[in-house]
Amino acid sequence: MLLTTSTDPFTRGLDYLYGARSLALEPEIVDVVYDLDNRIPICTWIGNHIDAVNAELNAYLQACHDCFHPWEQCVIQIFAAPFAQSFGIDGLCNLQTNPITILIDVGRVQPEDWWLLVMHEYAHAHAGSPGHHQEFAKSLAHLCLGLAIAPPSWQAGMEASLRSYPNCRPTKDPLAFWQGLG
C-alpha cells in the first residue's frame, strides 16, 4: 500500500485511504475521501492510529495462517479502512491483487469480533474464489477447527448462512470508530 512520508496526520491518513481505494474491488467502497464533513477528523485519526489497528489485524491474519501448513498458505495482506454504507459490507477479499488483499471496516463491528471477520475473509482467500460455496465452506470449517470456534451448521440454504458466519456484532455508528469516538 502506498504510504506517505509526511508527518502530518491528516496527509498520512488521506494518502492511506487513497491506497486502500486502490486495493478495493471498486474504489467507491472507500468513499470517505469525498465526505467533506468527516474527512478531516477521519483522516487525522487514521494518520495517528492506523498502524496499531493494522498490527492487530495482522496478528489475526497470522492466527489464520497458522491453521494451515506453510505450503497451503496464501500470500495475503490485510488493512483496515472505512467502507461506504451503501455497499453494506464489513470486509472484502480482493483476489485480483497480488498479494491477495483483505480489507476490513473495523468500525462496523465490535472490536472483540474483528478476528471473526478476518477469519471469514481469510476463508475466501484460501478458497481462491468469491462466493459462499463448497470450497469456501471447507476453508471456513478448517479455520473454525484451528481457531476453536463452532463451525456453522450445514443445512439447506447453506450459502445464505455462510454469508454472515461467524456472526459479528455490529456497531451503532460505523464512522464513530474512525473519528476516534468508538
CYANA upper distance limits for C-alpha pairs under 8 A (distance plus 0.5 A):
  1 MET  CA     16 TYR  CA      8.10
  1 MET  CA     19 GLY  CA      5.90
  1 MET  CA     20 ALA  CA      7.62
  1 MET  CA     23 LEU  CA      8.37
  2 LEU  CA     15 ASP  CA      7.81
  2 LEU  CA     16 TYR  CA      7.37
  2 LEU  CA     19 GLY  CA      5.81
  3 LEU  CA     12 ARG  CA      7.53
  3 LEU  CA     15 ASP  CA      6.64
  3 LEU  CA     16 TYR  CA      6.30
  3 LEU  CA     19 GLY  CA      7.72
  4 THR  CA     11 THR  CA      8.16
  4 THR  CA     12 ARG  CA      6.20
  4 THR  CA     15 ASP  CA      6.67
  4 THR  CA     16 TYR  CA      8.10
  5 THR  CA     12 ARG  CA      8.07
  6 SER  CA     11 THR  CA      7.11
  6 SER  CA     12 ARG  CA      6.55
  7 THR  CA     11 THR  CA      8.29
  7 THR  CA     12 ARG  CA      7.46
  8 ASP  CA     12 ARG  CA      6.67
  8 ASP  CA     47 GLY  CA      8.13
  9 PRO  CA     13 GLY  CA      6.51
  9 PRO  CA     43 CYS  CA      7.65
  9 PRO  CA     44 THR  CA      5.36
  9 PRO  CA     45 TRP  CA      7.80
  9 PRO  CA     46 ILE  CA      7.92
  9 PRO  CA     47 GLY  CA      4.68
  9 PRO  CA     48 ASN  CA      6.20
 10 PHE  CA     14 LEU  CA      6.58
 10 PHE  CA     40 ILE  CA      7.04
 10 PHE  CA     41 PRO  CA      8.44
 10 PHE  CA     43 CYS  CA      5.46
 10 PHE  CA     44 THR  CA      4.58
 10 PHE  CA     45 TRP  CA      8.17
 10 PHE  CA     46 ILE  CA      8.30
 10 PHE  CA     47 GLY  CA      6.39
 11 THR  CA     15 ASP  CA      6.53
 11 THR  CA     43 CYS  CA      7.81
 11 THR  CA     44 THR  CA      8.11
 11 THR  CA     47 GLY  CA      7.75
 12 ARG  CA     16 TYR  CA      6.56
 12 ARG  CA     43 CYS  CA      7.94
 12 ARG  CA     44 THR  CA      8.21
 12 ARG  CA     46 ILE  CA      8.16
 12 ARG  CA     47 GLY  CA      5.34
 13 GLY  CA     17 LEU  CA      6.74
 13 GLY  CA     42 ILE  CA      8.11
 13 GLY  CA     43 CYS  CA      4.67
 13 GLY  CA     44 THR  CA      6.30
 13 GLY  CA     45 TRP  CA      7.73
 13 GLY  CA     46 ILE  CA      5.34
 13 GLY  CA     47 GLY  CA      4.53
 13 GLY  CA     48 ASN  CA      8.27
 14 LEU  CA     18 TYR  CA      6.83
 14 LEU  CA     33 VAL  CA      7.41
 14 LEU  CA     43 CYS  CA      5.80
 14 LEU  CA     47 GLY  CA      8.24
 15 ASP  CA     19 GLY  CA      6.75
 16 TYR  CA     20 ALA  CA      6.75
 16 TYR  CA     46 ILE  CA      8.39
 16 TYR  CA     47 GLY  CA      8.26
 17 LEU  CA     21 ARG  CA      6.64
 17 LEU  CA     30 VAL  CA      7.63
 17 LEU  CA     33 VAL  CA      7.54
 17 LEU  CA     43 CYS  CA      8.29
 17 LEU  CA     81 ALA  CA      7.51
 18 TYR  CA     22 SER  CA      6.90
 18 TYR  CA     33 VAL  CA      8.19
 19 GLY  CA     23 LEU  CA      7.17
 20 ALA  CA     24 ALA  CA      6.79
 20 ALA  CA     30 VAL  CA      7.58
 20 ALA  CA     79 PHE  CA      8.12
 20 ALA  CA     81 ALA  CA      7.21
 20 ALA  CA    103 LEU  CA      8.35
 21 ARG  CA     26 GLU  CA      7.86
 21 ARG  CA     27 PRO  CA      4.97
 21 ARG  CA     28 GLU  CA      7.69
 21 ARG  CA     29 ILE  CA      7.70
 21 ARG  CA     30 VAL  CA      6.04
 22 SER  CA     27 PRO  CA      6.68
 23 LEU  CA     27 PRO  CA      8.16
 23 LEU  CA     94 ASN  CA      7.88
 23 LEU  CA     97 THR  CA      7.63
 23 LEU  CA    101 THR  CA      7.30
 24 ALA  CA     29 ILE  CA      7.24
 24 ALA  CA     30 VAL  CA      8.03
 24 ALA  CA     92 LEU  CA      8.37
 24 ALA  CA     94 ASN  CA      7.16
 24 ALA  CA    103 LEU  CA      7.78
 25 LEU  CA     29 ILE  CA      8.15
 25 LEU  CA     94 ASN  CA      6.46
 27 PRO  CA     31 ASP  CA      7.92
 28 GLU  CA     84 ALA  CA      7.75
 29 ILE  CA     83 PHE  CA      5.79
 29 ILE  CA     84 ALA  CA      5.74
 29 ILE  CA     87 PHE  CA      7.27
 30 VAL  CA     81 ALA  CA      7.49
 30 VAL  CA     82 PRO  CA      6.61
 30 VAL  CA     83 PHE  CA      5.35
 30 VAL  CA     84 ALA  CA      6.32
 31 ASP  CA     35 ASP  CA      7.63
 31 ASP  CA     83 PHE  CA      7.30
 31 ASP  CA     84 ALA  CA      6.17
 32 VAL  CA     38 ASN  CA      7.71
 32 VAL  CA     39 ARG  CA      6.53
 32 VAL  CA     82 PRO  CA      7.70
 32 VAL  CA     83 PHE  CA      8.19
 32 VAL  CA     84 ALA  CA      7.71
 33 VAL  CA     39 ARG  CA      6.34
 34 TYR  CA     39 ARG  CA      7.60
 35 ASP  CA     39 ARG  CA      5.95
 36 LEU  CA     40 ILE  CA      8.07
 38 ASN  CA     42 ILE  CA      6.55
 38 ASN  CA    179 GLN  CA      8.41
 39 ARG  CA     43 CYS  CA      6.28
 40 ILE  CA     44 THR  CA      6.47
 41 PRO  CA     45 TRP  CA      6.55
 41 PRO  CA    179 GLN  CA      6.09
 42 ILE  CA     46 ILE  CA      6.58
 42 ILE  CA    178 TRP  CA      5.84
 42 ILE  CA    179 GLN  CA      5.37
 42 ILE  CA    180 GLY  CA      8.35
 43 CYS  CA     47 GLY  CA      6.51
 44 THR  CA     48 ASN  CA      6.87
 45 TRP  CA     49 HIS  CA      6.49
 45 TRP  CA     50 ILE  CA      8.24
 45 TRP  CA    178 TRP  CA      7.03
 45 TRP  CA    179 GLN  CA      6.58
 45 TRP  CA    180 GLY  CA      6.79
 46 ILE  CA     50 ILE  CA      5.42
 46 ILE  CA    178 TRP  CA      7.51
 49 HIS  CA     53 VAL  CA      7.16
 50 ILE  CA     54 ASN  CA      6.51
 50 ILE  CA     80 ALA  CA      8.07
 51 ASP  CA     55 ALA  CA      6.57
 52 ALA  CA     56 GLU  CA      6.92
 53 VAL  CA     57 LEU  CA      6.92
 53 VAL  CA     80 ALA  CA      7.58
 54 ASN  CA     58 ASN  CA      6.54
 54 ASN  CA     78 ILE  CA      7.74
 54 ASN  CA     79 PHE  CA      6.17
 54 ASN  CA     80 ALA  CA      6.72
 55 ALA  CA     59 ALA  CA      6.82
 56 GLU  CA     60 TYR  CA      7.08
 57 LEU  CA     61 LEU  CA      6.68
 57 LEU  CA     78 ILE  CA      7.34
 57 LEU  CA     79 PHE  CA      7.74
 57 LEU  CA     80 ALA  CA      8.26
 57 LEU  CA    114 TRP  CA      8.06
 57 LEU  CA    115 TRP  CA      7.77
 57 LEU  CA    118 VAL  CA      7.81
 58 ASN  CA     62 GLN  CA      6.60
 58 ASN  CA     78 ILE  CA      7.03
 59 ALA  CA     63 ALA  CA      6.85
 60 TYR  CA     64 CYS  CA      6.94
 60 TYR  CA    115 TRP  CA      6.03
 60 TYR  CA    118 VAL  CA      7.15
 60 TYR  CA    119 MET  CA      8.25
 61 LEU  CA     65 HIS  CA      6.78
 61 LEU  CA     78 ILE  CA      8.02
 61 LEU  CA    118 VAL  CA      7.09
 61 LEU  CA    119 MET  CA      8.03
 61 LEU  CA    122 TYR  CA      7.98
 62 GLN  CA     66 ASP  CA      6.61
 63 ALA  CA     67 CYS  CA      7.32
 63 ALA  CA    147 LEU  CA      8.18
 64 CYS  CA     68 PHE  CA      8.04
 64 CYS  CA    119 MET  CA      6.98
 64 CYS  CA    122 TYR  CA      7.59
 64 CYS  CA    143 LEU  CA      7.10
 64 CYS  CA    146 GLY  CA      8.42
 64 CYS  CA    147 LEU  CA      8.10
 65 HIS  CA     69 HIS  CA      8.49
 65 HIS  CA     70 PRO  CA      8.32
 65 HIS  CA     73 GLN  CA      6.54
 67 CYS  CA    142 HIS  CA      7.93
 67 CYS  CA    143 LEU  CA      6.69
 67 CYS  CA    146 GLY  CA      5.58
 67 CYS  CA    147 LEU  CA      7.84
 68 PHE  CA     72 GLU  CA      6.37
 68 PHE  CA     73 GLN  CA      6.67
 69 HIS  CA     73 GLN  CA      7.11
 73 GLN  CA    126 HIS  CA      7.81
 74 CYS  CA    100 ILE  CA      8.22
 74 CYS  CA    125 ALA  CA      7.63
 74 CYS  CA    126 HIS  CA      6.88
 75 VAL  CA     98 ASN  CA      8.40
 75 VAL  CA     99 PRO  CA      5.90
 75 VAL  CA    100 ILE  CA      6.83
 76 ILE  CA     99 PRO  CA      5.74
 76 ILE  CA    100 ILE  CA      5.18
 76 ILE  CA    101 THR  CA      6.28
 76 ILE  CA    102 ILE  CA      7.71
 76 ILE  CA    125 ALA  CA      8.28
 77 GLN  CA     99 PRO  CA      6.81
 77 GLN  CA    100 ILE  CA      6.71
 77 GLN  CA    101 THR  CA      5.50
 77 GLN  CA    102 ILE  CA      6.74
 78 ILE  CA    101 THR  CA      6.27
 78 ILE  CA    102 ILE  CA      5.16
 78 ILE  CA    103 LEU  CA      6.34
 78 ILE  CA    104 ILE  CA      8.18
 79 PHE  CA    101 THR  CA      8.31
 79 PHE  CA    102 ILE  CA      6.95
 79 PHE  CA    103 LEU  CA      5.56
 79 PHE  CA    104 ILE  CA      6.86
 80 ALA  CA    103 LEU  CA      6.09
 80 ALA  CA    104 ILE  CA      5.26
 80 ALA  CA    105 ASP  CA      6.11
 80 ALA  CA    106 VAL  CA      6.79
 81 ALA  CA    103 LEU  CA      7.07
 81 ALA  CA    104 ILE  CA      6.60
 81 ALA  CA    105 ASP  CA      5.62
 81 ALA  CA    106 VAL  CA      7.75
 82 PRO  CA    104 ILE  CA      8.32
 82 PRO  CA    105 ASP  CA      5.47
 82 PRO  CA    106 VAL  CA      7.89
 82 PRO  CA    107 GLY  CA      7.28
 82 PRO  CA    174 PRO  CA      8.40
 82 PRO  CA    175 LEU  CA      7.76
 82 PRO  CA    178 TRP  CA      7.65
 83 PHE  CA     87 PHE  CA      8.01
 83 PHE  CA     89 ILE  CA      8.03
 83 PHE  CA     90 ASP  CA      7.99
 83 PHE  CA    105 ASP  CA      6.46
 84 ALA  CA     88 GLY  CA      8.08
 85 GLN  CA     89 ILE  CA      8.24
 90 ASP  CA    104 ILE  CA      6.60
 90 ASP  CA    105 ASP  CA      5.76
 90 ASP  CA    106 VAL  CA      7.96
 90 ASP  CA    108 ARG  CA      6.57
 90 ASP  CA    109 VAL  CA      7.89
 90 ASP  CA    117 LEU  CA      8.18
 91 GLY  CA    102 ILE  CA      7.73
 91 GLY  CA    103 LEU  CA      6.07
 91 GLY  CA    104 ILE  CA      4.77
 91 GLY  CA    105 ASP  CA      6.41
 91 GLY  CA    117 LEU  CA      7.40
 91 GLY  CA    118 VAL  CA      8.41
 91 GLY  CA    121 GLU  CA      7.29
 92 LEU  CA    102 ILE  CA      6.20
 92 LEU  CA    103 LEU  CA      5.86
 92 LEU  CA    104 ILE  CA      7.07
 92 LEU  CA    121 GLU  CA      6.76
 93 CYS  CA    100 ILE  CA      7.72
 93 CYS  CA    101 THR  CA      6.27
 93 CYS  CA    102 ILE  CA      4.98
 93 CYS  CA    103 LEU  CA      7.03
 93 CYS  CA    121 GLU  CA      6.19
 93 CYS  CA    122 TYR  CA      8.08
 93 CYS  CA    124 HIS  CA      7.02
 93 CYS  CA    125 ALA  CA      6.91
 93 CYS  CA    130 PRO  CA      8.44
 94 ASN  CA    100 ILE  CA      6.42
 94 ASN  CA    101 THR  CA      5.60
 94 ASN  CA    102 ILE  CA      6.77
 95 LEU  CA    100 ILE  CA      5.61
 95 LEU  CA    101 THR  CA      7.28
 95 LEU  CA    125 ALA  CA      7.19
 95 LEU  CA    128 GLY  CA      7.48
 95 LEU  CA    129 SER  CA      7.64
 95 LEU  CA    130 PRO  CA      8.42
 96 GLN  CA    100 ILE  CA      7.27
 97 THR  CA    101 THR  CA      6.72
100 ILE  CA    125 ALA  CA      7.46
102 ILE  CA    118 VAL  CA      8.40
102 ILE  CA    121 GLU  CA      7.09
102 ILE  CA    122 TYR  CA      8.05
104 ILE  CA    117 LEU  CA      8.02
104 ILE  CA    118 VAL  CA      7.89
105 ASP  CA    109 VAL  CA      8.17
106 VAL  CA    110 GLN  CA      8.09
106 VAL  CA    111 PRO  CA      7.54
106 VAL  CA    114 TRP  CA      7.02
106 VAL  CA    177 PHE  CA      8.32
107 GLY  CA    171 THR  CA      7.53
107 GLY  CA    173 ASP  CA      8.21
107 GLY  CA    174 PRO  CA      5.05
107 GLY  CA    175 LEU  CA      6.65
107 GLY  CA    176 ALA  CA      7.56
107 GLY  CA    177 PHE  CA      5.54
107 GLY  CA    178 TRP  CA      6.89
107 GLY  CA    182 GLY  CA      8.39
108 ARG  CA    170 PRO  CA      6.12
108 ARG  CA    171 THR  CA      5.88
108 ARG  CA    172 LYS  CA      8.47
108 ARG  CA    173 ASP  CA      7.87
108 ARG  CA    174 PRO  CA      5.03
108 ARG  CA    175 LEU  CA      8.33
109 VAL  CA    113 ASP  CA      6.97
109 VAL  CA    114 TRP  CA      7.25
109 VAL  CA    168 CYS  CA      6.66
109 VAL  CA    169 ARG  CA      6.03
109 VAL  CA    170 PRO  CA      4.78
109 VAL  CA    171 THR  CA      5.69
109 VAL  CA    174 PRO  CA      8.20
110 GLN  CA    114 TRP  CA      7.33
110 GLN  CA    168 CYS  CA      7.75
110 GLN  CA    169 ARG  CA      6.21
110 GLN  CA    170 PRO  CA      6.49
110 GLN  CA    171 THR  CA      6.34
113 ASP  CA    117 LEU  CA      7.14
113 ASP  CA    168 CYS  CA      6.03
113 ASP  CA    169 ARG  CA      7.35
114 TRP  CA    118 VAL  CA      6.81
114 TRP  CA    168 CYS  CA      8.29
115 TRP  CA    119 MET  CA      6.61
116 LEU  CA    120 HIS  CA      6.81
116 LEU  CA    166 PRO  CA      6.66
116 LEU  CA    167 ASN  CA      8.26
116 LEU  CA    168 CYS  CA      7.31
117 LEU  CA    121 GLU  CA      6.85
117 LEU  CA    166 PRO  CA      7.94
117 LEU  CA    168 CYS  CA      7.43
118 VAL  CA    122 TYR  CA      6.44
119 MET  CA    123 ALA  CA      6.73
119 MET  CA    140 LEU  CA      8.06
119 MET  CA    143 LEU  CA      7.55
120 HIS  CA    124 HIS  CA      7.31
120 HIS  CA    140 LEU  CA      7.33
120 HIS  CA    165 TYR  CA      7.54
120 HIS  CA    166 PRO  CA      7.59
121 GLU  CA    125 ALA  CA      7.02
122 TYR  CA    126 HIS  CA      6.60
123 ALA  CA    127 ALA  CA      6.50
123 ALA  CA    136 PHE  CA      6.37
123 ALA  CA    137 ALA  CA      8.40
123 ALA  CA    139 SER  CA      5.62
123 ALA  CA    140 LEU  CA      5.67
123 ALA  CA    143 LEU  CA      7.96
124 HIS  CA    128 GLY  CA      6.70
124 HIS  CA    129 SER  CA      6.88
124 HIS  CA    130 PRO  CA      6.69
124 HIS  CA    131 GLY  CA      8.02
124 HIS  CA    136 PHE  CA      6.38
124 HIS  CA    139 SER  CA      8.26
125 ALA  CA    129 SER  CA      7.57
126 HIS  CA    136 PHE  CA      8.18
126 HIS  CA    139 SER  CA      6.88
127 ALA  CA    135 GLU  CA      5.89
127 ALA  CA    136 PHE  CA      5.61
127 ALA  CA    139 SER  CA      6.66
129 SER  CA    136 PHE  CA      8.48
131 GLY  CA    136 PHE  CA      7.82
132 HIS  CA    136 PHE  CA      6.08
132 HIS  CA    137 ALA  CA      7.31
132 HIS  CA    159 GLU  CA      5.73
132 HIS  CA    160 ALA  CA      8.25
132 HIS  CA    162 LEU  CA      6.49
132 HIS  CA    163 ARG  CA      6.81
133 HIS  CA    137 ALA  CA      6.67
133 HIS  CA    159 GLU  CA      6.67
134 GLN  CA    138 LYS  CA      6.71
135 GLU  CA    139 SER  CA      6.80
136 PHE  CA    140 LEU  CA      6.54
137 ALA  CA    141 ALA  CA      6.50
137 ALA  CA    162 LEU  CA      7.93
138 LYS  CA    142 HIS  CA      6.68
139 SER  CA    143 LEU  CA      6.76
140 LEU  CA    144 CYS  CA      6.61
140 LEU  CA    151 PRO  CA      8.18
141 ALA  CA    145 LEU  CA      6.74
141 ALA  CA    151 PRO  CA      6.15
141 ALA  CA    152 PRO  CA      8.13
142 HIS  CA    146 GLY  CA      6.72
143 LEU  CA    147 LEU  CA      6.38
144 CYS  CA    148 ALA  CA      6.20
144 CYS  CA    149 ILE  CA      5.47
144 CYS  CA    150 ALA  CA      6.71
144 CYS  CA    151 PRO  CA      5.98
145 LEU  CA    149 ILE  CA      6.99
145 LEU  CA    150 ALA  CA      8.06
145 LEU  CA    151 PRO  CA      7.84
152 PRO  CA    161 SER  CA      8.38
152 PRO  CA    162 LEU  CA      7.89
152 PRO  CA    165 TYR  CA      7.38
152 PRO  CA    166 PRO  CA      7.99
154 TRP  CA    158 MET  CA      6.41
157 GLY  CA    161 SER  CA      7.11
158 MET  CA    162 LEU  CA      6.61
159 GLU  CA    163 ARG  CA      7.01
160 ALA  CA    164 SER  CA      8.21
161 SER  CA    165 TYR  CA      7.01
162 LEU  CA    166 PRO  CA      8.27
164 SER  CA    168 CYS  CA      8.27
173 ASP  CA    177 PHE  CA      8.30
174 PRO  CA    178 TRP  CA      8.12
175 LEU  CA    179 GLN  CA      6.80
176 ALA  CA    180 GLY  CA      6.86
176 ALA  CA    181 LEU  CA      5.40
176 ALA  CA    182 GLY  CA      5.66
177 PHE  CA    181 LEU  CA      5.89
177 PHE  CA    182 GLY  CA      4.59
178 TRP  CA    182 GLY  CA      8.10
